[in-house]
Amino acid sequence: MPKPFDALTAAIQQSFSSDLLGDGLQVEQPSLEFAGRADWCSWFAVSDLATASLAQAGFGLARLARARQIGTPSLQLDRRLASLWFDLTTKPLGWATPSLWDPLAGNYPAKDGWVRLHTNAPHHRQAALSVLGRAEDKSELQGLVANWDCEALENAVVAAGGCAAKLRSFADWQALPAGQAIAAQPLVAWQDRGEIDAPPPILTDNATAHRPLAGLKVLDLTRVLAGPAATRLLAGFGAEVLRIDPPQWDEEAVAIEMALGKRCALLDLNKSADRSRFEALLAEADLLVHGYRDGALAGLGYGPEERQRLNPGLVDVALNAYGWQGPWQERRGFDTIVQQSSGLADYGRQGDVSAAPVMLPVQALDHATGYLLAAAACEALAARLATGRLLSARLSLARTALLLWQTRREACQGEALSAEESDWAAESEQSHWGAMRRVRFPLTLNGQAPVWPRPAGPYKSVPPAW
């Protein structure tokens, strides 16, 4: 593997070497065999990040298997497939997927630079238009954006409850208090929540070295790509994943990719009956994975103390866009928005000698953070079993962006990857929308691929029950 991969691996493993994880888990890494060659065309080592983050997820799975005393699996990881799983993994057979992007989403030149507007969610679109005025298409919106200074527009859209980002250089980002706060945070922030007097039983009847999460219940409160990528992986290696969405949220185009293996239900936490149901589900969960902005769950009455009261043995892992300290910790953000803020898109722009921002070829911050979140979940579950310690972990897209920044290149390298015949799974699969093919998963345990027993289906489509 090239040097950027080694540096990424070392930085990631340092974040998973906390003493909190317990002496019983700090042992030699499981064996890992690499295959495949690929490199996304980018000014950053995107394929290295894909491979390194998935490798860490594999290490977490192996250590959980060891903690459950079901054997330590060997790991196999294909770099080409890992790269492809940073992108869309499905190909519909005889039907078409909806667009992943709202027609107004994208980069716009303003008076003094560039601004990116994220309008995929209806309320984020409305927030942007409430500031800018009515626009039917990008050309109309461009005329409105052109009247604004970048930072003024960014701040106005954010204040209206929307999501926007000024294009910043890395130096500009590091000069901001928000950027300084991100730089001071670890890639994975571990918190020790104390010892468990009587750990809840974890059923192991169906668990094997290649399905180490069997019998574990995962409550999924995540959106779009990063968190759902984590819980999709956990479901494939045995976990029972129940995703909860509020009434106002929908993302059908993403569900085709991210609902695989999960039960997806609706709860309105503003209603007393739904709150009671949520609390009952939380009390039975082994793991909570959430992607709410800092303080948002507390605003609903489910802060860390209340969650622990409802389930004293609950393992809790979370992610957000802009970290857990500093002035932007409660700011909305997505992969492309963070690319714009953190200097990644500007570095690509300078390298391409382009006027416009140059984004990563795939939403690498989302996928890498998701796989690292899955790794953290497995490590925390293993620590609960092996040491009786209850841990939580927090990650952010912006901190992953800083990790990727360390791999910047002096020249754009790689290629525009697309799946070839040998990359696809041998059998097609059924989904709610129709038959499709999926790229083979890059990570196997003891040579066994993950198995998702439930096909992808719409969010909010089943009763909220385990």
DRENDO-1510 file (C-alpha; in Angstrom, 1 decimal, always signed):
<recs>
REC; n; res; u; v; w
REC; 1; MET; +0.0; +0.0; +0.0 .
REC; 2; PRO; +1.3; +3.6; -0.7 .
REC; 3; LYS; +2.5; +5.9; +2.0 .
REC; 4; PRO; -0.8; +8.0; +2.2 .
REC; 5; PHE; -2.6; +4.7; +3.2 .
REC; 6; ASP; +0.0; +4.0; +5.9 .
REC; 7; ALA; -0.4; +7.5; +7.3 .
REC; 8; LEU; -4.2; +7.2; +7.2 .
REC; 9; THR; -4.1; +3.8; +8.9 .
REC; 10; ALA; -1.8; +5.1; +11.6 .
REC; 11; ALA; -4.0; +8.2; +12.3 .
REC; 12; ILE; -7.1; +6.1; +12.4 .
REC; 13; GLN; -5.7; +3.4; +14.6 .
REC; 14; GLN; -4.3; +6.0; +17.0 .
REC; 15; SER; -7.9; +7.1; +17.6 .
REC; 16; PHE; -8.8; +3.5; +18.4 .
REC; 17; SER; -6.0; +3.0; +20.8 .
REC; 18; SER; -7.7; +4.7; +23.8 .
REC; 19; ASP; -7.0; +3.1; +27.2 .
REC; 20; LEU; -10.8; +3.3; +27.7 .
REC; 21; LEU; -11.2; +0.4; +25.3 .
REC; 22; GLY; -9.6; -1.9; +27.8 .
REC; 23; ASP; -6.5; -4.0; +28.1 .
REC; 24; GLY; -8.5; -7.1; +27.0 .
REC; 25; LEU; -8.9; -5.5; +23.5 .
REC; 26; GLN; -5.5; -4.0; +23.1 .
REC; 27; VAL; -3.9; -6.9; +21.3 .
REC; 28; GLU; -2.5; -7.6; +17.9 .
REC; 29; GLN; -4.7; -6.6; +15.0 .
REC; 30; PRO; -6.6; -9.5; +13.3 .
REC; 31; SER; -5.0; -10.7; +10.0 .
REC; 32; LEU; -6.1; -8.6; +7.0 .
REC; 33; GLU; -5.5; -9.6; +3.4 .
REC; 34; PHE; -5.8; -7.0; +0.7 .
REC; 35; ALA; -6.8; -7.5; -2.9 .
REC; 36; GLY; -7.8; -5.2; -5.9 .
REC; 37; ARG; -6.4; -2.0; -7.3 .
REC; 38; ALA; -8.1; +1.3; -7.8 .
REC; 39; ASP; -7.7; +5.0; -7.2 .
REC; 40; TRP; -10.4; +7.6; -7.5 .
REC; 41; CYS; -9.4; +10.5; -9.7 .
REC; 42; SER; -8.8; +13.2; -7.1 .
REC; 43; TRP; -6.4; +15.7; -5.5 .
REC; 44; PHE; -6.7; +13.7; -2.4 .
REC; 45; ALA; -6.2; +10.0; -1.6 .
REC; 46; VAL; -9.9; +9.1; -1.6 .
REC; 47; SER; -9.4; +5.4; -2.3 .
REC; 48; ASP; -6.8; +5.2; +0.5 .
REC; 49; LEU; -9.5; +6.6; +2.8 .
REC; 50; ALA; -12.0; +4.1; +1.6 .
REC; 51; THR; -9.7; +1.2; +2.2 .
REC; 52; ALA; -8.4; +2.4; +5.6 .
REC; 53; SER; -11.9; +3.3; +7.0 .
REC; 54; LEU; -13.3; -0.1; +6.0 .
REC; 55; ALA; -10.3; -1.9; +7.4 .
REC; 56; GLN; -11.0; -0.2; +10.7 .
REC; 57; ALA; -14.6; -1.4; +10.6 .
REC; 58; GLY; -13.3; -4.9; +10.0 .
REC; 59; PHE; -11.0; -4.7; +13.0 .
REC; 60; GLY; -13.9; -3.6; +15.1 .
REC; 61; LEU; -16.0; -6.5; +13.9 .
REC; 62; ALA; -13.2; -8.9; +14.6 .
REC; 63; ARG; -12.7; -7.6; +18.2 .
REC; 64; LEU; -16.4; -7.8; +18.9 .
REC; 65; ALA; -16.4; -11.4; +17.7 .
REC; 66; ARG; -13.4; -12.1; +20.0 .
REC; 67; ALA; -15.2; -10.4; +23.0 .
REC; 68; ARG; -18.3; -12.6; +22.3 .
REC; 69; GLN; -16.0; -15.6; +22.4 .
REC; 70; ILE; -17.1; -16.8; +18.9 .
REC; 71; GLY; -13.7; -16.8; +17.3 .
REC; 72; THR; -11.6; -14.1; +15.7 .
REC; 73; PRO; -12.2; -14.0; +12.0 .
REC; 74; SER; -9.6; -13.3; +9.4 .
REC; 75; LEU; -10.4; -10.2; +7.2 .
REC; 76; GLN; -10.3; -9.8; +3.5 .
REC; 77; LEU; -10.6; -6.3; +1.9 .
REC; 78; ASP; -10.8; -5.4; -1.8 .
REC; 79; ARG; -9.5; -1.9; -2.5 .
REC; 80; ARG; -11.4; -1.6; -5.8 .
REC; 81; LEU; -14.7; -2.6; -4.3 .
REC; 82; ALA; -14.0; -0.3; -1.3 .
REC; 83; SER; -13.6; +2.6; -3.7 .
REC; 84; LEU; -16.8; +1.7; -5.5 .
REC; 85; TRP; -18.7; +1.5; -2.2 .
REC; 86; PHE; -17.9; +5.2; -1.6 .
REC; 87; ASP; -20.4; +5.8; -4.4 .
REC; 88; LEU; -23.8; +4.4; -5.5 .
REC; 89; THR; -23.7; +0.6; -5.3 .
REC; 90; THR; -26.9; -0.3; -7.2 .
REC; 91; LYS; -28.1; -0.6; -10.8 .
REC; 92; PRO; -31.9; -0.8; -11.3 .
REC; 93; LEU; -33.1; -3.5; -13.7 .
REC; 94; GLY; -35.9; -2.1; -15.8 .
REC; 95; TRP; -36.7; +1.0; -13.7 .
REC; 96; ALA; -35.1; +4.3; -12.9 .
REC; 97; THR; -34.0; +5.8; -9.6 .
REC; 98; PRO; -35.1; +9.3; -8.5 .
REC; 99; SER; -32.4; +12.0; -8.6 .
REC; 100; LEU; -30.3; +12.3; -5.5 .
REC; 101; TRP; -30.1; +16.1; -5.9 .
REC; 102; ASP; -32.7; +18.9; -5.7 .
REC; 103; PRO; -32.6; +21.0; -8.9 .
REC; 104; LEU; -31.5; +24.1; -7.0 .
REC; 105; ALA; -28.6; +22.4; -5.0 .
REC; 106; GLY; -25.1; +23.3; -6.0 .
REC; 107; ASN; -22.4; +26.0; -6.2 .
REC; 108; TYR; -23.2; +29.6; -7.1 .
REC; 109; PRO; -20.9; +32.6; -7.7 .
REC; 110; ALA; -21.6; +35.5; -5.4 .
REC; 111; LYS; -20.1; +39.0; -5.3 .
REC; 112; ASP; -16.8; +37.9; -3.6 .
REC; 113; GLY; -16.5; +34.2; -4.2 .
REC; 114; TRP; -18.6; +31.0; -4.2 .
REC; 115; VAL; -21.5; +29.7; -2.0 .
REC; 116; ARG; -22.9; +26.2; -2.0 .
REC; 117; LEU; -26.6; +25.8; -1.2 .
REC; 118; HIS; -27.9; +22.4; +0.0 .
REC; 119; THR; -31.6; +22.2; -0.8 .
REC; 120; ASN; -32.4; +18.5; -0.9 .
REC; 121; ALA; -34.6; +18.6; +2.2 .
REC; 122; PRO; -37.8; +20.7; +1.5 .
REC; 123; HIS; -37.3; +22.8; +4.7 .
REC; 124; HIS; -33.7; +23.5; +3.7 .
REC; 125; ARG; -34.8; +24.6; +0.2 .
REC; 126; GLN; -37.5; +26.8; +1.8 .
REC; 127; ALA; -34.9; +28.4; +4.1 .
REC; 128; ALA; -32.7; +29.3; +1.2 .
REC; 129; LEU; -35.5; +30.8; -0.8 .
REC; 130; SER; -36.8; +32.7; +2.2 .
REC; 131; VAL; -33.5; +34.6; +2.2 .
REC; 132; LEU; -32.9; +34.9; -1.6 .
REC; 133; GLY; -36.4; +35.1; -3.0 .
REC; 134; ARG; -38.4; +33.0; -5.4 .
REC; 135; ALA; -36.6; +31.1; -8.0 .
REC; 136; GLU; -37.8; +28.3; -10.3 .
REC; 137; ASP; -34.4; +27.1; -11.6 .
REC; 138; LYS; -30.7; +27.5; -11.2 .
REC; 139; SER; -30.4; +30.4; -13.6 .
REC; 140; GLU; -33.0; +32.4; -11.7 .
REC; 141; LEU; -31.3; +31.6; -8.4 .
REC; 142; GLN; -27.9; +32.5; -9.8 .
REC; 143; GLY; -29.2; +36.1; -10.4 .
REC; 144; LEU; -30.3; +36.3; -6.8 .
REC; 145; VAL; -27.1; +34.9; -5.3 .
REC; 146; ALA; -25.0; +37.3; -7.4 .
REC; 147; ASN; -26.3; +40.2; -5.3 .
REC; 148; TRP; -24.8; +38.8; -2.0 .
REC; 149; ASP; -21.5; +38.7; -0.3 .
REC; 150; CYS; -20.6; +35.0; +0.4 .
REC; 151; GLU; -20.4; +35.2; +4.2 .
REC; 152; ALA; -23.5; +37.3; +4.5 .
REC; 153; LEU; -25.5; +34.8; +2.5 .
REC; 154; GLU; -24.1; +31.8; +4.3 .
REC; 155; ASN; -25.0; +33.4; +7.7 .
REC; 156; ALA; -28.5; +34.4; +6.5 .
REC; 157; VAL; -29.4; +31.0; +5.2 .
REC; 158; VAL; -28.0; +29.3; +8.3 .
REC; 159; ALA; -30.0; +31.7; +10.5 .
REC; 160; ALA; -33.1; +30.8; +8.6 .
REC; 161; GLY; -32.6; +27.1; +9.4 .
REC; 162; GLY; -31.0; +26.2; +6.1 .
REC; 163; CYS; -27.7; +24.8; +5.0 .
REC; 164; ALA; -25.1; +26.8; +3.1 .
REC; 165; ALA; -21.3; +27.2; +2.9 .
REC; 166; LYS; -18.9; +29.8; +1.6 .
REC; 167; LEU; -15.9; +28.4; -0.3 .
REC; 168; ARG; -12.9; +28.8; +2.0 .
REC; 169; SER; -9.3; +28.0; +1.6 .
REC; 170; PHE; -7.8; +25.7; +4.2 .
REC; 171; ALA; -5.9; +28.6; +5.6 .
REC; 172; ASP; -9.1; +30.6; +6.0 .
REC; 173; TRP; -10.8; +27.6; +7.6 .
REC; 174; GLN; -8.0; +27.1; +10.1 .
REC; 175; ALA; -8.2; +30.8; +11.0 .
REC; 176; LEU; -11.8; +30.6; +11.9 .
REC; 177; PRO; -12.7; +29.6; +15.6 .
REC; 178; ALA; -14.8; +26.8; +14.1 .
REC; 179; GLY; -11.9; +25.4; +12.2 .
REC; 180; GLN; -9.6; +25.7; +15.2 .
REC; 181; ALA; -12.1; +23.9; +17.3 .
REC; 182; ILE; -12.2; +21.0; +14.8 .
REC; 183; ALA; -8.4; +20.8; +14.7 .
REC; 184; ALA; -8.3; +20.4; +18.5 .
REC; 185; GLN; -10.7; +17.5; +18.5 .
REC; 186; PRO; -9.7; +13.8; +18.0 .
REC; 187; LEU; -11.0; +11.8; +15.1 .
REC; 188; VAL; -13.0; +9.7; +17.5 .
REC; 189; ALA; -13.9; +11.3; +20.8 .
REC; 190; TRP; -14.4; +8.6; +23.4 .
REC; 191; GLN; -16.2; +9.2; +26.7 .
REC; 192; ASP; -16.2; +6.8; +29.7 .
REC; 193; ARG; -19.6; +6.6; +31.2 .
REC; 194; GLY; -18.6; +4.3; +34.0 .
REC; 195; GLU; -18.9; +0.6; +34.8 .
REC; 196; ILE; -22.1; -1.4; +34.4 .
REC; 197; ASP; -23.2; -3.2; +37.5 .
REC; 198; ALA; -25.1; -5.8; +35.6 .
REC; 199; PRO; -24.6; -5.7; +31.8 .
REC; 200; PRO; -27.7; -6.6; +29.8 .
REC; 201; PRO; -27.5; -10.1; +28.3 .
REC; 202; ILE; -26.4; -10.3; +24.7 .
REC; 203; LEU; -27.9; -13.3; +22.9 .
REC; 204; THR; -25.2; -15.3; +21.0 .
REC; 205; ASP; -27.2; -18.2; +19.8 .
REC; 206; ASN; -27.0; -17.1; +16.1 .
REC; 207; ALA; -23.7; -15.2; +16.3 .
REC; 208; THR; -20.7; -16.5; +14.4 .
REC; 209; ALA; -17.3; -15.2; +13.7 .
REC; 210; HIS; -18.5; -13.8; +10.4 .
REC; 211; ARG; -21.8; -12.5; +11.8 .
REC; 212; PRO; -20.6; -11.1; +15.1 .
REC; 213; LEU; -23.5; -8.7; +15.6 .
REC; 214; ALA; -26.2; -11.3; +15.6 .
REC; 215; GLY; -28.6; -10.9; +18.5 .
REC; 216; LEU; -27.8; -7.2; +18.9 .
REC; 217; LYS; -30.5; -4.5; +18.6 .
REC; 218; VAL; -29.5; -1.2; +17.0 .
REC; 219; LEU; -31.7; +1.9; +17.1 .
REC; 220; ASP; -30.9; +4.1; +14.1 .
REC; 221; LEU; -31.6; +7.8; +14.3 .
REC; 222; THR; -29.4; +8.9; +11.3 .
REC; 223; ARG; -30.1; +10.6; +8.0 .
REC; 224; VAL; -28.8; +10.6; +4.4 .
REC; 225; LEU; -25.4; +8.8; +4.1 .
REC; 226; ALA; -22.9; +8.8; +6.9 .
REC; 227; GLY; -24.9; +7.3; +9.7 .
REC; 228; PRO; -27.0; +5.1; +7.4 .
REC; 229; ALA; -23.7; +3.7; +5.9 .
REC; 230; ALA; -22.7; +2.7; +9.4 .
REC; 231; THR; -25.9; +0.9; +10.3 .
REC; 232; ARG; -26.1; -0.7; +6.8 .
REC; 233; LEU; -22.8; -2.3; +7.6 .
REC; 234; LEU; -23.9; -3.4; +11.1 .
REC; 235; ALA; -27.1; -4.9; +9.6 .
REC; 236; GLY; -25.0; -6.9; +7.1 .
REC; 237; PHE; -23.0; -8.5; +9.8 .
REC; 238; GLY; -25.9; -9.6; +11.9 .
REC; 239; ALA; -27.4; -6.7; +13.8 .
REC; 240; GLU; -31.2; -6.1; +14.0 .
REC; 241; VAL; -31.4; -2.4; +12.9 .
REC; 242; LEU; -34.6; -0.4; +13.4 .
REC; 243; ARG; -34.5; +3.1; +11.8 .
REC; 244; ILE; -36.8; +5.8; +13.1 .
REC; 245; ASP; -37.8; +8.8; +11.0 .
REC; 246; PRO; -40.0; +11.8; +11.8 .
REC; 247; PRO; -43.1; +12.6; +9.7 .
REC; 248; GLN; -41.5; +15.5; +7.8 .
REC; 249; TRP; -38.4; +13.7; +6.6 .
REC; 250; ASP; -38.1; +11.7; +3.4 .
REC; 251; GLU; -35.2; +10.8; +1.1 .
REC; 252; GLU; -36.5; +8.0; -1.2 .
REC; 253; ALA; -33.5; +8.2; -3.6 .
REC; 254; VAL; -31.2; +7.5; -0.7 .
REC; 255; ALA; -33.4; +4.8; +0.8 .
REC; 256; ILE; -32.7; +2.6; -2.3 .
REC; 257; GLU; -29.0; +2.5; -1.2 .
REC; 258; MET; -29.2; +2.9; +2.6 .
REC; 259; ALA; -32.4; +1.1; +3.8 .
REC; 260; LEU; -30.8; -2.3; +2.9 .
REC; 261; GLY; -31.2; -4.8; +5.8 .
REC; 262; LYS; -33.2; -2.4; +8.1 .
REC; 263; ARG; -36.6; -2.1; +9.4 .
REC; 264; CYS; -37.7; +1.6; +8.9 .
REC; 265; ALA; -40.5; +3.1; +11.0 .
REC; 266; LEU; -42.2; +6.4; +11.7 .
REC; 267; LEU; -42.4; +8.1; +15.1 .
REC; 268; ASP; -43.3; +11.7; +15.9 .
REC; 269; LEU; -41.5; +12.6; +19.1 .
REC; 270; ASN; -43.8; +15.6; +19.6 .
REC; 271; LYS; -46.7; +13.1; +20.3 .
REC; 272; SER; -46.9; +11.5; +23.8 .
REC; 273; ALA; -47.9; +8.0; +22.4 .
REC; 274; ASP; -45.0; +8.0; +20.0 .
REC; 275; ARG; -42.6; +9.2; +22.8 .
REC; 276; SER; -43.7; +6.3; +25.0 .
REC; 277; ARG; -43.1; +3.9; +22.1 .
REC; 278; PHE; -39.7; +5.4; +21.4 .
REC; 279; GLU; -38.7; +5.1; +25.1 .
REC; 280; ALA; -39.7; +1.4; +25.1 .
REC; 281; LEU; -37.6; +0.8; +22.0 .
REC; 282; LEU; -34.6; +2.6; +23.4 .
REC; 283; ALA; -34.9; +0.6; +26.7 .
REC; 284; GLU; -34.4; -2.6; +24.7 .
REC; 285; ALA; -31.6; -1.4; +22.4 .
REC; 286; ASP; -28.0; -2.5; +22.8 .
REC; 287; LEU; -26.7; +0.4; +20.6 .
REC; 288; LEU; -28.0; +3.9; +19.7 .
REC; 289; VAL; -26.6; +5.4; +16.6 .
REC; 290; HIS; -27.6; +9.0; +16.0 .
REC; 291; GLY; -26.8; +11.9; +13.7 .
REC; 292; TYR; -28.6; +14.8; +15.3 .
REC; 293; ARG; -26.9; +18.1; +15.7 .
REC; 294; ASP; -25.4; +18.7; +19.1 .
REC; 295; GLY; -28.2; +19.4; +21.6 .
REC; 296; ALA; -31.0; +18.4; +19.2 .
REC; 297; LEU; -31.9; +15.2; +21.0 .
REC; 298; ALA; -31.6; +17.0; +24.4 .
REC; 299; GLY; -34.1; +19.5; +23.0 .
REC; 300; LEU; -36.5; +16.7; +22.5 .
REC; 301; GLY; -36.0; +15.6; +26.1 .
REC; 302; TYR; -33.6; +12.8; +25.3 .
REC; 303; GLY; -30.2; +14.1; +26.4 .
REC; 304; PRO; -27.4; +11.8; +27.5 .
REC; 305; GLU; -28.5; +11.6; +31.1 .
REC; 306; GLU; -32.1; +10.7; +30.1 .
REC; 307; ARG; -31.0; +8.1; +27.6 .
REC; 308; GLN; -28.8; +6.5; +30.2 .
REC; 309; ARG; -31.7; +6.6; +32.7 .
REC; 310; LEU; -34.0; +4.8; +30.2 .
REC; 311; ASN; -31.3; +2.2; +29.4 .
REC; 312; PRO; -28.3; +2.1; +31.8 .
REC; 313; GLY; -26.4; -0.3; +29.5 .
REC; 314; LEU; -27.0; +1.5; +26.2 .
REC; 315; VAL; -23.9; +2.0; +24.0 .
REC; 316; ASP; -24.2; +5.4; +22.3 .
REC; 317; VAL; -22.3; +6.6; +19.2 .
REC; 318; ALA; -23.0; +9.8; +17.3 .
REC; 319; LEU; -21.9; +12.0; +14.5 .
REC; 320; ASN; -22.6; +15.5; +13.3 .
REC; 321; ALA; -21.2; +17.8; +10.6 .
REC; 322; TYR; -19.0; +20.3; +12.4 .
REC; 323; GLY; -17.8; +18.6; +15.6 .
REC; 324; TRP; -18.8; +18.7; +19.2 .
REC; 325; GLN; -17.0; +21.9; +20.4 .
REC; 326; GLY; -16.7; +25.4; +19.0 .
REC; 327; PRO; -19.2; +27.9; +17.5 .
REC; 328; TRP; -20.4; +25.6; +14.7 .
REC; 329; GLN; -21.2; +22.5; +16.7 .
REC; 330; GLU; -24.9; +23.0; +16.2 .
REC; 331; ARG; -24.7; +24.0; +12.5 .
REC; 332; ARG; -26.4; +21.9; +9.9 .
REC; 333; GLY; -24.1; +20.4; +7.4 .
REC; 334; PHE; -23.6; +17.6; +4.8 .
REC; 335; ASP; -20.6; +16.1; +3.0 .
REC; 336; THR; -20.5; +18.7; +0.1 .
REC; 337; ILE; -21.1; +21.6; +2.5 .
REC; 338; VAL; -18.2; +20.5; +4.7 .
REC; 339; GLN; -16.0; +20.1; +1.6 .
REC; 340; GLN; -16.8; +23.7; +0.8 .
REC; 341; SER; -16.0; +25.0; +4.3 .
REC; 342; SER; -12.9; +23.1; +5.1 .
REC; 343; GLY; -10.6; +23.9; +2.1 .
REC; 344; LEU; -11.0; +20.6; +0.2 .
REC; 345; ALA; -13.1; +22.1; -2.6 .
REC; 346; ASP; -10.8; +25.1; -2.9 .
REC; 347; TYR; -7.7; +23.0; -3.1 .
REC; 348; GLY; -9.2; +21.1; -6.0 .
REC; 349; ARG; -10.2; +24.4; -7.6 .
REC; 350; GLN; -6.6; +25.7; -7.4 .
REC; 351; GLY; -5.2; +22.4; -8.7 .
REC; 352; ASP; -7.5; +22.4; -11.6 .
REC; 353; VAL; -6.9; +26.1; -12.2 .
REC; 354; SER; -10.7; +26.5; -12.1 .
REC; 355; ALA; -12.9; +29.4; -11.2 .
REC; 356; ALA; -15.5; +27.2; -9.6 .
REC; 357; PRO; -15.1; +24.8; -6.6 .
REC; 358; VAL; -13.9; +21.3; -7.4 .
REC; 359; MET; -15.6; +18.7; -5.3 .
REC; 360; LEU; -14.4; +15.2; -4.4 .
REC; 361; PRO; -15.4; +12.6; -7.0 .
REC; 362; VAL; -17.6; +10.9; -4.3 .
REC; 363; GLN; -19.0; +11.9; -0.9 .
REC; 364; ALA; -16.0; +10.5; +0.8 .
REC; 365; LEU; -16.5; +12.3; +4.1 .
REC; 366; ASP; -19.9; +10.7; +4.5 .
REC; 367; HIS; -18.8; +7.1; +3.8 .
REC; 368; ALA; -15.5; +7.2; +5.7 .
REC; 369; THR; -17.2; +8.7; +8.8 .
REC; 370; GLY; -19.9; +6.1; +8.5 .
REC; 371; TYR; -17.4; +3.2; +8.5 .
REC; 372; LEU; -15.5; +4.7; +11.3 .
REC; 373; LEU; -18.7; +5.2; +13.3 .
REC; 374; ALA; -19.5; +1.5; +12.7 .
REC; 375; ALA; -16.0; +0.6; +13.9 .
REC; 376; ALA; -16.5; +2.7; +17.1 .
REC; 377; ALA; -19.8; +1.0; +17.7 .
REC; 378; CYS; -18.2; -2.4; +17.5 .
REC; 379; GLU; -15.3; -1.4; +19.8 .
REC; 380; ALA; -17.7; +0.0; +22.4 .
REC; 381; LEU; -19.9; -3.1; +22.4 .
REC; 382; ALA; -16.8; -5.2; +22.7 .
REC; 383; ALA; -15.5; -3.1; +25.6 .
REC; 384; ARG; -18.9; -3.5; +27.4 .
REC; 385; LEU; -18.5; -7.2; +27.1 .
REC; 386; ALA; -14.8; -7.6; +27.9 .
REC; 387; THR; -14.3; -4.9; +30.6 .
REC; 388; GLY; -17.8; -3.8; +31.8 .
REC; 389; ARG; -17.1; -0.2; +30.8 .
REC; 390; LEU; -19.8; +1.8; +29.1 .
REC; 391; LEU; -18.4; +4.0; +26.4 .
REC; 392; SER; -19.7; +6.6; +23.9 .
REC; 393; ALA; -18.0; +7.8; +20.8 .
REC; 394; ARG; -18.5; +11.0; +18.7 .
REC; 395; LEU; -17.3; +11.7; +15.2 .
REC; 396; SER; -17.8; +14.5; +12.7 .
REC; 397; LEU; -17.6; +15.1; +8.9 .
REC; 398; ALA; -15.4; +18.1; +9.5 .
REC; 399; ARG; -12.8; +16.1; +11.5 .
REC; 400; THR; -12.8; +13.4; +8.8 .
REC; 401; ALA; -12.2; +16.2; +6.3 .
REC; 402; LEU; -9.1; +17.2; +8.2 .
REC; 403; LEU; -7.9; +13.6; +8.1 .
REC; 404; LEU; -8.4; +13.6; +4.3 .
REC; 405; TRP; -6.6; +17.0; +4.0 .
REC; 406; GLN; -3.4; +15.3; +5.2 .
REC; 407; THR; -3.4; +13.2; +2.0 .
REC; 408; ARG; -3.5; +16.1; -0.5 .
REC; 409; ARG; -1.5; +15.6; -3.7 .
REC; 410; GLU; +0.6; +17.8; -5.9 .
REC; 411; ALA; -1.2; +16.4; -9.0 .
REC; 412; CYS; -4.6; +15.0; -9.6 .
REC; 413; GLN; -4.2; +11.2; -9.8 .
REC; 414; GLY; -6.5; +8.2; -10.5 .
REC; 415; GLU; -9.4; +7.6; -12.7 .
REC; 416; ALA; -13.2; +8.0; -12.9 .
REC; 417; LEU; -14.2; +4.6; -11.6 .
REC; 418; SER; -17.3; +2.6; -12.6 .
REC; 419; ALA; -18.4; -0.9; -11.8 .
REC; 420; GLU; -17.4; -3.6; -14.3 .
REC; 421; GLU; -19.1; -6.9; -14.7 .
REC; 422; SER; -16.8; -8.7; -12.3 .
REC; 423; ASP; -17.6; -6.1; -9.6 .
REC; 424; TRP; -21.3; -6.9; -9.4 .
REC; 425; ALA; -22.8; -9.6; -7.2 .
REC; 426; ALA; -23.6; -12.8; -9.1 .
REC; 427; GLU; -27.3; -12.6; -8.2 .
REC; 428; SER; -29.7; -9.7; -8.6 .
REC; 429; GLU; -31.7; -8.7; -5.6 .
REC; 430; GLN; -35.3; -7.5; -5.1 .
REC; 431; SER; -36.2; -4.3; -3.5 .
REC; 432; HIS; -39.5; -2.4; -2.9 .
REC; 433; TRP; -38.9; -0.6; -6.2 .
REC; 434; GLY; -37.9; -3.5; -8.3 .
REC; 435; ALA; -35.0; -5.8; -9.2 .
REC; 436; MET; -31.5; -4.5; -9.1 .
REC; 437; ARG; -27.9; -5.5; -9.0 .
REC; 438; ARG; -25.5; -4.4; -6.3 .
REC; 439; VAL; -21.7; -4.2; -6.2 .
REC; 440; ARG; -20.1; -6.9; -4.1 .
REC; 441; PHE; -19.2; -5.7; -0.6 .
REC; 442; PRO; -15.5; -5.1; -0.2 .
REC; 443; LEU; -15.1; -6.6; +3.3 .
REC; 444; THR; -15.4; -10.3; +4.1 .
REC; 445; LEU; -14.9; -12.1; +7.4 .
REC; 446; ASN; -13.4; -15.6; +7.1 .
REC; 447; GLY; -14.2; -15.2; +3.4 .
REC; 448; GLN; -17.9; -14.7; +4.1 .
REC; 449; ALA; -19.7; -11.7; +2.6 .
REC; 450; PRO; -22.2; -9.8; +4.7 .
REC; 451; VAL; -25.9; -10.9; +4.4 .
REC; 452; TRP; -28.8; -8.5; +4.5 .
REC; 453; PRO; -31.9; -10.5; +5.2 .
REC; 454; ARG; -34.3; -7.6; +4.4 .
REC; 455; PRO; -34.4; -5.9; +1.0 .
REC; 456; ALA; -34.3; -2.1; +0.7 .
REC; 457; GLY; -37.6; -0.5; +1.1 .
REC; 458; PRO; -39.1; +3.0; +1.9 .
REC; 459; TYR; -38.5; +4.7; +5.1 .
REC; 460; LYS; -41.4; +4.9; +7.6 .
REC; 461; SER; -42.9; +1.8; +6.1 .
REC; 462; VAL; -43.1; -0.7; +9.0 .
REC; 463; PRO; -44.5; -0.6; +12.6 .
REC; 464; PRO; -42.0; +0.8; +15.2 .
REC; 465; ALA; -41.1; -2.6; +16.8 .
REC; 466; TRP; -38.2; -4.9; +17.1 .
</recs>
